[in-house]
Amino acid sequence: MTGDTSNAAPPVGGQPLHLEATELQLAGQFEEAASAYQLALSIAPNDPRILSNYGGLLAAQGFFDQAFICLSRAVSLAPDLADAWCNLGNALQQMQRYDDAIAAYARCLRQNPEHTMALSNLGVALDAKGEHADAQNFHRVAVRLAPDNPENHTNHALSLLAAGDYPAGLEEYEWRWRVRTTEHHGISGPTWDGANFKGRTLLIHTEGGFGDMLQFARFVPLAKARGGRVIIRLRPELAALIERSTKPDLVVTESDPLPDYDIQIPALSLPLALGTTLETIPFPDGYLITDSDKAARWREILRADDTRLGFVAPPLRIGLVWAGAPHRGVRDAAFVDSRRSTTLHTIAPLAAAVPDAVFYSLQIGEAASQAKSPPSGMSLIDHTALLKSFDDTAALISQLDMVIAVDTSTAHVSAAQGKPTWMLSRYDQCWRWLSGRSDSPWYANLRLYQQEAPLDWSAPVQKMALDLKIVSHTLRAEIVAE
């Protein structure tokens, strides 16, 4: 979504204090701007432009309830103030009140039909509801009116990708590097365009989070088939697993000196370079290869768990992840995490569906402490203290029967090794999962359970519990057969 700060406008009269607050806001100095706005409002509490700008700032900081109050007051004082309606729409959208946000953007566009931020963000709100064809009408107009605005192009790209139009969406997605909230990969040199590079060296480097690199590592062998030497640069936690699975010529971590290379490409640009469509996504059945020695050690640990719990035959073993990383230092990522994450107790109905199953916590980070007090009736084992890298996690998952997770990196580790993986997906789900689908062309063994209403996990958890009760019989039969 296009950010709020670029929508600040000087109030009528342009008093120095108002201008100072606006300049600080536009410069991204939010705390200083907030203080200046508060002082300005103490002098002129009914100035709708100050209220609009301050409301936009509050929304940018994540104080959506306060922003809503401030912006509602602004539009009541000045119903013809287009920017205030747009800022109100932005706040409502972050609160996941999408219908109300759409109405606010429509009010803005009545006052100013060429308000490009409102046009683009109206498209984003429609995308969140899965209405991509309608959304793209607004995205196209926003891009036409402001062809150099990277936020508008990136919003359009995400809409195209969510609708499954990969050729157009991937091309448009290259604008993401110009968005002010996106940290550039910082690697110089010509970007690989997919052409044969025989006799040269290609550097493929990290982009996004762990899950992004895990998902897009599948393209490394295809890139290598088009030329010479391939180097992957990534975070150390991923190094062993991805090196074993994709077999590049060299793996370096982000703390290592940058090796010599001729051409480079960030991981999420690989599909564009390789001409990927929904029908040509490679290795949907799995491509991650686990460490056989680590897998064997986990096999013995789990057998010891069976003995300790009194199982004569192996039980149904299910891995669980209920929260992502909070990403507090990255505003937009933190907002997304608050919508994709849940709690261990929210998914308690899963235990009731299969009361004789054993659940294994795969949860790391702050939310991992919830494993110390699992819901009543849930047999939950926590060996996460032994997980030092994604290689360890992959080896543990290889010994489980299935994994249930929110949209986080562990779901990719599971699905990318062909393990049955069920994902709880937020209402405004990531573009890569495609709208209206419970399956995925990225992973043949992935099943999606999307929220039917924003912030409400009850329906997908209930559906998952019913399905789990049904498929558990098949899974148990497979366990006995082994």
N, C-alpha and C positions, 0 to 999 in steps of 0.2 A: 504494500500500500504506500502511496506517496505520502511522505511525512508532513507533519503539521507545521514545522518551523518556517517553511518557505511561504506559508500563507499569512504571515504577519504583515499588517498594514499600519502605517502611522495614523494615529487618531486625528480627527478634525482639530485644527488649531496648531498641531505639531509642537506642543510645548516641549522644552528640552528634556524633561524627565521622561516623557512618553517616548521620545525619539531614542533616548539612551536605552530604555528597556527593550525597544524593538531591535535596535542594533545588537544588543547583547544576545537576544534570542536568535537572530539570524546568524550570529557568529557561533552559536552552539554553547554559549556560556549560560546554561540554564539556571543555575542557582542565583547568579548575580542578576539575571533578567527577572527572575521571580521576585526578588527583593525590590527591584525597581518598579515592577508592576504593582506590587502591594502598596508601595508608597504612593504611586500615582492614583490608585483607586481610593486611597484614604483622602485624597484631595478631590477627586472627581469620580465618585462611586457609581454614577449612572452614565458614564461614557461608554457607549456600546462597542466602540472600536478597541478601547483598552480591554474591556471584558472579553472581546473576541480573541484578541492576541494572547491575553493571559490564559484563557481557556484552551487555546491551541497549545500553549506551552505546557499546561498541566497534563494534557493528553499525551504530549510527547514524552513527558516524564513518567507516564504510567499511572497518574492520579485521575482515573477516568470518572469516578463519581463526582469529584470536585470539579472536574472539567465540565461535566454535564450540567451541573448547577450554574456554573459561571456562564456557559454558552447559552443555556436556556434563557437566562436573564438578558443576555445580549440580543437575542432574536426577538424577545418580547419588547425590548426597548426600540429596536430598529428592525422591523420585519423585512425591510428592503435591503439589508446589509448582506450581500452575497457571501462574503468571506466568513461571516459568523455562521451561516447555515452550513457551509462546507466544513468548518472546524467542528461544528456540532455533529455532522455526519461522521467525521473521523473518530470522534470520541465514542459515538454509538456503535460504530463498527468494531472498535477494539473491545467494547463491552459485549460483542456478539449479538447485538440487537439489530440484525441486518435489515429487517423490514423498515424499522424506524430510521436507520441510516440512509436507506434508499430514498425515503420520503424527504429527509433533510437535504440530500444532494439535489433532489428534484426541485425543492424550493430555491436552492442556490441557482440552479440553471434557469429558473424562470426569471430571475433578476439578471443573470449574465449567462446566456446560452453558450458562450465560448470560455467558460471557466474551466480550464484544462485539468486542474486538480480535481474538481468535482466530477468531471467526466470520467477521468481515469479511476478514481476511487469508487464511483458508482459501479464501474465495471468490476472492480475487485469485490464489492459487496455481492453482486450477482454471481460472480465466480464462486464465492463461499457457499452460495445456495445451490451450486451445480448448474446454474443457468448460463452456460458458456456462450451459446450462440447470441443471446441478447447482450451479454457482457462485451463481446467482441465488437459489437456496433459502437459502443461508447469508447472502447480502447482505440479503435481505428480513428475516430474523430479526434481524440486527445492527441494521438501521434501526429495526425495531419496538421493540427493547429500548433503543436509545439514539437516539431520534428527533431529538435536537438535535446529534448528532455529525456534523460536516461531512465528516470523512474517510470514514465509513461510507457516507454518501450519494454521495460522489464515486466511491468504489470501485464502488458499485452502478451508477452512471451509466456508467462506463467498460465495465462488463460488458454492459449493455444496448446500448450503442453498438457494441461489438465484435460483438455478435450481430445487428446490423442493425435493432434496434428504436429508430429515431430519435425518434419522437414522445415516448416515455417517457424515453429516454436523454438527450435534449437538455434536457428539463424538469428532470430530476434533476441534470444537469451544472451547473446554475446554482449549486449548492452549492459549487462549486470556489472561489468567492471567499472562503469562510469558512475554508478549510483553512489551517492555520498556516504551511505551507511554500509557499503561493502568494502571490506579491506582488500586491496589489490594483492595479487599473488606475489608481487615484488620480484619477479624473475624477468630479466631483460632478454632480448634476442627475438629472432623471427618466430612467429607462431606457426606450428605445423598445420598444414591444410589437408592432410590425408594423402599427399602424393608420395610416391616411392622415394625413400631416402637412403638407398643403398650407398654404403661407404661413409655415411655420416652418423652422428649420434643424436638421439632424441631424448630429451629430458621430460618426463611426465611427473608433475608435482602436485602436492596436496591442495585440495580446495574443500572448503566447508568442514563439516565435522567428521568423526570417525565413520559414521554410517555412509556418508557420501563416498568416501574413499573405498570402503568395502564394496559398495554397490557398483562403482564404476571401474574397479580393478579388473573386472571381467573383460574390459576392452584392451588390456595390455597385450595379450597374445596376438590379437588382431592387428594392433599397431606394429608389433615386432615383425609380423609376416610381410609388412610392406617395406622393409628396409634393412638397415644395419643394426647398430647398437642401441639398446634401450636402457636408460637409467630411470629408476623411480626414486623420488625424494618424498619421504613421508614421516609421520611421527613414529617414534621408537616402539610404541605399544603395538603397532600394526606390522612392523618390519618382518618378523619371522613368518607370520601367517601368509602375508601377501607375497613374500619372496618365494616361499615353497609352492604357492598356488599358481603364480603367474610366470615364474621363471624368467625374469628380466636378466640382463647382463650384469647389472649392478643395482644394489639398493643402498641408499644413503639416508640418514635421518636428518631432520631439520637442524640438528646441532652439529652436524658434520660440515667440513668445508665443501663449498659447492664445486662439483667436478666440472671439467671441460665438457661442453656440448655444442652442437651446431644449431639445433632447433629445439623449441620447447612447446609444451602445451599443458594447461591445467586439466585435472582429471575430468571435470564436468564438460569440457569442450571436446572430449574424445568422440562422443556419439555424433556430433556434427561433422567432424573431420572424416569419420568413417561412413557417413551417409546413412545413419541408423534410422529405421522406421519401427513402428510397433511390431511389425512382422519379422524384423531381422535382429531383434535384441538377442545377443548371443548367450549361450549357456544358461537357459532358464532352469534346467534340471539341477544346477549346482556346479560350482567351480572351486570352492575352497577345499584345500587338502589339509587334514589334521595331522599332527605329529603322532605317529603310531605308538611311540614309547609313552608319551603323555596320556594318550587314550587308554593304554593298557593300565597305567597307574590309576586313572579314574575308575576303570572297570573294577579294580580291586577295592577301591574306597567305597564304591556304591554297593558292592557285595557285602562289605563289612557293615554298611548301613542296614542292609536287608537282615543280616543276622541279628544285629542289635535290636531291630524292631520286631523280630520274630517271624519274618516271612520265610516260608519254605521255598516257594517259587518267587521269581522276581515280580515285584509289583509294577503297576503302571507308573512311570516316572515322568513328571512334567516340570519343565523349567518355567520360572515366573520372573517377569520384569514389569513393574508397575509405575515406574517414573523415569523420566529422562534427566539429563543434567540441567541444572537451573540456569546456567549461562548468565549470571547476574551482571557481568561486565559488558554484555552485548544486548542492548535494549530490545531489539526486535526478536532475537532468539529467545530471550527471557519471556517475552509475551507468548510466543509459540509454545514454549515448554509448559507454561501454566495451563495451556489448553490441552496439550497431549498427555500430560501426566495425571495419574490418579493415586489412590492409596491401596495398600494391601487389603484393607477391610472392604473396600469397594468391590473387590473381586472375590469376596468370600463365597458367593453362590457357586463358584466353580468347585469348591471343595465338597459342597453338599451334593453336587451332581455325580461325583465319583468319590464316595467316602473312603474307599479302600486304596486310593491312589496316594503316592508320595510326591509332594511338591518340593522342588529344589529352588532356592532363591538364587537368581542370577543378578540380583539388584546390587548395584554399587552406588557410592556417593551418599549424600545426606539421607535419602529415603531408605537406605539399607537398614537403618536402625529399627524400622518397623518389623523386620523379620524376628526380632527378639520377643515380640508378643503377637503371634499369628492369631487369626480369627479362630473361634471355638470350632473344633471339628476338623481343622486343617492340619495335616501332618506335614510340617515344613522343616526342611534341613537346610542349613546355611553353611556352605564351605567357601564362601566368597573370599575369605582371608587368604585362601590359597591361589587366588586368581591374580596374577601379576601382569598379564598381558592378554591380548585378544587370542593369542595362540593357546593359552591356558583355557580361556573361556570356550573356544572352539572344541578343544579336546573333551571338556566336561559335557558340552552339548552333544557330542558324538555318542555319548553313552546314555542319553535320555531318549524317551520315546517321542516327545514333542515339546515345543516351546510356545508359551503364551506370553505376549509382550505388548506394551505400547509401542508407538513408533519411535524406536531408538536403535542404536547401533547393534545391540545384541540380537534384535530381530533379523538384521542383515546377516550376522554371523550364522545364525541358525538356518535361514532360508537359503543362503548361498552355499551351504553344504548339503542341501537337499532334504533337510529335516522338516517334517510337518510343523508348520509355524502358523499360529493364529495371532493376528494383530488387532488390537483395539485402536481404532483410528478416530481422530477428532472430527467434529462436524465440518470444519473448513480444512479438510485434509490436504496433505502435501500433493502437489501436482503429479508426482510420479505414480500415485496409486490410481489415478483416473477416476472420473465420476461415474457413479451408478454401477460399479463392479464390485464383486466380492472375491474375484480372483485377480491375478496380476501377470502380465506378459514378462515381467522381470524375474519372477520366481514361480515355478510350477507348483510348488508345495506351500504357497502362501495363501491364507484365507483371511479376508478383511472383514472386520466388524465395525462399521462406521456409526458414529453417533447420529441419531435421528433428530436430535435437538441440541443446540449449543450447550456445552458444559454438562450434559446429562448422560451418564454412563449406564443408566439402568437398563435401557433397551438392548444395547449391544452385549452387555454382560449376561442378561437373561437369555438372549438368543445363543450366546456362546455356551452357556451352561446346558441348555437343551441339546445342542449339537454334540457337546462333549459327552453327555450321557449316552448318546447314540453310538458315536464312533469309538467309545472306550471299549466296547465289546470286540470290535475288529482289532483294535490295537492289542488288547489282551491275548487274542487268538494268535496274533503274530509273535508276541512275546513267548507264548507257550511253544509255538512251532520252532522257535530258535533253540 
